[in-house]
Amino acid sequence: MPRKNPDGSRDYSYDKQYEKTPKQLKANEERTQARRILAKEGKVSKFDGKDVDHIKPVSKGGTNSRTNLRAIPKSVNRAKGNRK
C-alpha cells in the first residue's frame, strides 16, 4: 500500500528511496523469477502464505533452477534465513 501524506495525497519520496540500488533491484528480480517458476506449476499463488525457498541459498552459490526451489510456509522460510 502506498504511503500517504497527512492531506491524503501519495508520498512519492518513499518510492524513490525503496529498492533503488542495483544490488537490491537484482535481488528483487531473482525472487520474482523464482516465484514465477513455482506459480506456473501451481505450487504458490498470491496471498497463500507460502514463500519460495532456495534449498541452497543464492548467497551461498545456489541458483534459481527448479531443482533448487521449493514452496514452504512463510514462517518456516523466514525462520530458516540464510542457512542451508
C-alpha positions in Angstrom: 0.0 0.0 0.0 1.4 3.4 -0.9 2.4 5.8 1.8 0.1 8.8 2.2 0.8 12.4 3.3 -1.4 13.9 6.0 -3.5 15.6 3.4 -4.3 12.2 1.8 -2.0 12.6 -1.3 0.5 9.9 -2.2 4.1 10.2 -0.8 6.4 9.5 -3.8 9.6 10.2 -1.9 9.4 6.8 -0.3 9.1 5.1 -3.7 12.3 6.8 -4.9 14.3 5.5 -1.8 13.0 1.9 -1.8 14.9 -0.7 -3.7 16.9 1.7 -5.8 20.4 0.2 -5.7 21.4 -2.2 -8.4 22.1 -4.9 -5.8 18.6 -4.5 -4.4 17.0 -4.5 -7.8 18.8 -7.6 -8.9 17.8 -9.5 -5.7 14.2 -8.5 -6.2 14.2 -9.7 -9.8 15.7 -13.1 -8.7 13.0 -13.5 -6.1 10.3 -12.7 -8.6 11.8 -15.1 -11.2 11.8 -17.9 -8.6 8.2 -17.3 -7.6 7.1 -17.3 -11.3 8.6 -20.7 -11.8 6.6 -22.2 -9.0 3.5 -20.3 -9.8 3.4 -21.8 -13.3 3.4 -25.2 -11.6 0.6 -24.2 -9.3 2.7 -24.6 -6.2 2.3 -21.0 -5.0 -0.2 -18.2 -5.6 -0.6 -14.7 -4.2 -1.7 -14.4 -0.6 -1.4 -18.2 0.0 1.0 -17.8 2.9 3.9 -19.6 1.2 7.3 -18.5 0.3 9.7 -19.8 -2.4 12.7 -21.3 -0.6 16.0 -21.9 -2.2 17.3 -25.2 -0.9 20.9 -23.9 -1.3 20.8 -20.2 -0.8 21.7 -17.9 -3.7 24.2 -16.2 -1.5 26.0 -19.5 -0.9 26.1 -20.4 -4.6 22.6 -21.7 -5.2 20.6 -21.0 -8.4 17.1 -20.3 -9.4 16.9 -23.6 -11.2 13.7 -25.7 -10.5 15.7 -28.4 -8.7 16.8 -25.8 -6.1 13.3 -24.4 -5.4 10.5 -25.5 -3.1 7.4 -23.9 -1.7 7.2 -23.8 2.1 5.2 -21.8 4.7 6.3 -18.2 5.1 7.1 -18.6 8.8 9.3 -21.6 8.2 11.3 -19.8 5.4 11.8 -16.6 7.4 13.0 -18.6 10.5 15.4 -20.6 8.3 17.1 -17.5 7.0 20.3 -18.0 5.1 21.1 -21.5 6.4 21.3 -24.5 4.2 
